[in-house]
């Protein structure tokens, strides 16, 4: 898929644990793990907004389009 999720990179750069992010934005660690691995078909704008707010980043820092 040409859209890749770089959430794991942002978490590492910000030194934030997945567990802490999941608790703050109100999703399970399992769902956050699926999002990090790119195994989801979509993400709600509200969830994306909460992630960006917590990590102080832009959606483009988390999602990237790569030509195949």
N, CA, C and O of each residue as an XYZ file, in Angstrom:
272
protein
N       0.843     -1.178      0.000
C       0.000      0.000      0.000
C       0.890      1.244      0.000
O       1.881      1.298      0.728
N       0.547      2.222     -0.798
C       1.404      3.407     -0.880
C       1.329      4.334      0.331
O       2.195      5.197      0.481
N       0.329      4.188      1.199
C       0.265      5.002      2.414
C       0.940      4.217      3.541
O       0.537      3.095      3.847
N       1.959      4.805      4.151
C       2.632      4.153      5.268
C       2.412      4.971      6.535
O       2.295      6.196      6.500
N       2.359      4.263      7.640
C       2.142      4.887      8.943
C       3.487      4.966      9.659
O       4.169      3.957      9.838
N       3.855      6.170     10.064
C       5.136      6.399     10.730
C       4.944      6.728     12.220
O       5.755      7.434     12.818
N       3.876      6.214     12.797
C       3.575      6.514     14.189
C       4.676      6.010     15.115
O       5.013      6.676     16.094
N       5.234      4.850     14.818
C       6.311      4.313     15.650
C       7.532      5.238     15.645
O       8.214      5.379     16.660
N       7.798      5.862     14.502
C       8.920      6.801     14.397
C       8.653      8.029     15.268
O       9.534      8.490     15.995
N       7.428      8.550     15.185
C       7.079      9.734     15.981
C       7.125      9.434     17.477
O       7.570     10.267     18.266
N       6.671      8.258     17.862
C       6.725      7.879     19.280
C       8.175      7.817     19.755
O       8.492      8.286     20.848
N       9.046      7.243     18.942
C      10.458      7.146     19.313
C      11.096      8.528     19.404
O      11.839      8.812     20.343
N      10.803      9.392     18.421
C      11.374     10.742     18.434
C      10.927     11.534     19.654
O      11.697     12.310     20.218
N       9.661     11.330     20.060
C       9.117     12.075     21.197
C       9.355     11.372     22.536
O       9.024     11.901     23.597
N       9.939     10.160     22.464
C      10.185      9.342     23.655
C       8.897      9.115     24.449
O       8.845      9.289     25.667
N       7.857      8.716     23.703
C       6.543      8.446     24.282
C       6.266      6.954     24.136
O       6.541      6.364     23.090
N       5.724      6.351     25.184
C       5.364      4.937     25.140
C       3.979      4.785     24.528
O       3.095      5.611     24.756
N       3.799      3.729     23.756
C       2.508      3.444     23.131
C       1.408      3.386     24.177
O       0.303      3.884     23.960
N       1.715      2.783     25.294
C       0.751      2.637     26.386
C       0.244      3.998     26.855
O      -0.952      4.162     27.094
N       1.135      4.965     26.987
C       0.761      6.301     27.435
C      -0.096      7.019     26.402
O      -1.077      7.676     26.752
N       0.272      6.896     25.126
C      -0.501      7.521     24.062
C      -1.898      6.918     23.995
O      -2.886      7.648     23.906
N      -1.987      5.599     24.036
C      -3.287      4.927     23.969
C      -4.194      5.374     25.110
O      -5.376      5.642     24.898
N      -3.647      5.454     26.311
C      -4.438      5.877     27.467
C      -4.914      7.317     27.311
O      -6.051      7.639     27.655
N      -4.055      8.171     26.800
C      -4.397      9.589     26.662
C      -5.482      9.831     25.613
O      -6.372     10.655     25.821
N      -5.413      9.121     24.492
C      -6.378      9.373     23.423
C      -7.615      8.477     23.528
O      -8.570      8.655     22.772
N      -7.606      7.526     24.450
C      -8.794      6.715     24.697
C      -9.015      5.550     23.755
O     -10.160      5.214     23.454
N      -7.943      4.924     23.280
C      -8.079      3.697     22.499
C      -7.264      2.605     23.178
O      -6.416      2.881     24.027
N      -7.531      1.372     22.797
C      -6.802      0.267     23.409
C      -5.390      0.185     22.839
O      -5.118      0.662     21.737
N      -4.511     -0.423     23.605
C      -3.143     -0.619     23.117
C      -3.140     -1.519     21.885
O      -2.308     -1.354     20.992
N      -4.074     -2.472     21.841
C      -4.166     -3.375     20.685
C      -4.526     -2.593     19.425
O      -3.940     -2.821     18.367
N      -5.488     -1.669     19.531
C      -5.861     -0.867     18.363
C      -4.736      0.074     17.955
O      -4.514      0.298     16.765
N      -4.032      0.622     18.925
C      -2.895      1.479     18.601
C      -1.804      0.673     17.899
O      -1.160      1.166     16.973
N      -1.602     -0.545     18.338
C      -0.612     -1.417     17.711
C      -0.984     -1.706     16.255
O      -0.120     -1.712     15.379
N      -2.269     -1.944     16.002
C      -2.729     -2.170     14.629
C      -2.504     -0.930     13.774
O      -2.106     -1.031     12.613
N      -2.758      0.231     14.349
C      -2.536      1.484     13.625
C      -1.052      1.664     13.325
O      -0.687      2.019     12.204
N      -0.197      1.425     14.311
C       1.252      1.567     14.120
C       1.768      0.652     13.017
O       2.662      1.030     12.259
N       1.209     -0.546     12.928
C       1.682     -1.506     11.941
C       1.079     -1.279     10.563
O       1.481     -1.924      9.595
N       0.114     -0.364     10.466
C      -0.508     -0.084      9.177
C      -1.543     -1.109      8.767
O      -1.905     -1.187      7.593
N      -2.025     -1.900      9.717
C      -2.987     -2.956      9.406
C      -4.441     -2.506      9.514
O      -5.349     -3.336      9.551
N      -4.659     -1.204      9.565
C      -6.024     -0.683      9.612
C      -6.398     -0.123      8.244
O      -5.532      0.278      7.466
N      -7.678     -0.101      7.966
C      -8.151      0.411      6.677
C      -8.404      1.912      6.747
O      -8.505      2.569      5.711
N      -8.506      2.461      7.955
C      -8.778      3.885      8.100
C      -8.548      4.326      9.524
O      -8.357      3.513     10.429
N      -8.570      5.635      9.703
C      -8.421      6.212     11.033
C      -9.368      7.407     11.110
O      -9.466      8.188     10.163
N     -10.050      7.547     12.217
C     -10.964      8.668     12.392
C     -10.173      9.951     12.558
O      -9.098      9.964     13.157
N     -10.725     11.033     12.018
C     -10.059     12.326     12.143
C      -9.901     12.721     13.603
O      -8.904     13.341     13.972
N     -10.870     12.371     14.433
C     -10.780     12.685     15.858
C      -9.601     11.984     16.521
O      -8.913     12.563     17.362
N      -9.378     10.736     16.133
C      -8.249      9.979     16.665
C      -6.936     10.566     16.162
O      -5.986     10.731     16.928
N      -6.890     10.876     14.884
C      -5.690     11.476     14.299
C      -5.391     12.823     14.957
O      -4.235     13.138     15.242
N      -6.433     13.611     15.193
C      -6.265     14.905     15.856
C      -5.705     14.734     17.267
O      -4.806     15.469     17.674
N      -6.239     13.764     18.009
C      -5.771     13.522     19.380
C      -4.313     13.071     19.387
O      -3.539     13.489     20.248
N      -3.936     12.229     18.442
C      -2.542     11.768     18.344
C      -1.630     12.950     18.050
O      -0.597     13.123     18.697
N      -2.015     13.759     17.072
C      -1.188     14.916     16.694
C      -1.073     15.918     17.840
O      -0.006     16.487     18.071
N      -2.154     16.124     18.541
C      -2.128     17.060     19.668
C      -1.186     16.556     20.759
O      -0.390     17.326     21.298
N      -1.273     15.266     21.084
C      -0.439     14.687     22.136
C       1.037     14.686     21.754
O       1.903     14.952     22.588
N       1.319     14.382     20.481
C       2.705     14.293     20.019
C       3.234     15.625     19.480
O       4.406     15.736     19.121
N       2.360     16.632     19.430
C       2.733     17.948     18.912
C       3.331     17.825     17.505
O       4.460     18.241     17.247
N       2.529     17.238     16.606
C       2.989     17.026     15.237
C       1.847     17.261     14.263
O       0.726     17.556     14.677
N       2.118     17.133     12.994
C       1.137     17.268     11.931
C       0.763     15.879     11.402
O       1.557     14.946     11.523
N      -0.438     15.725     10.817
C      -0.808     14.422     10.247
C       0.213     13.899      9.242
O       0.423     12.690      9.143
N       0.845     14.795      8.500
C       1.858     14.387      7.527
C       3.118     13.818      8.165
O       3.912     13.157      7.496
N       3.301     14.073      9.459
C       4.431     13.478     10.172
C       4.159     12.010     10.478
O       5.086     11.226     10.683
N       2.878     11.645     10.506
C       2.479     10.284     10.860
C       2.158      9.451      9.625
O       2.502      8.271      9.555
N       1.500     10.069      8.657
C       1.104      9.366      7.439
C       1.945      9.851      6.267
O       2.165     11.050      6.095
N       2.404      8.915      5.478
C       3.239      9.264      4.331
C       2.778      8.470      3.108
O       2.451      7.287      3.201
N       2.762      9.149      1.968
C       2.443      8.488      0.708
C       3.743      8.220     -0.025
O       4.542      9.127     -0.257
N       3.944      6.953     -0.387
C       5.134      6.546     -1.134
C       4.698      5.913     -2.433
O       3.854      5.018     -2.447
N       5.277      6.380     -3.531
C       4.968      5.755     -4.817
C       5.496      4.334     -4.836
O       6.582      4.046     -4.333
N       4.707      3.458     -5.425
C       5.142      2.060     -5.524
C       5.971      1.856     -6.759
O       6.430      0.743     -7.018
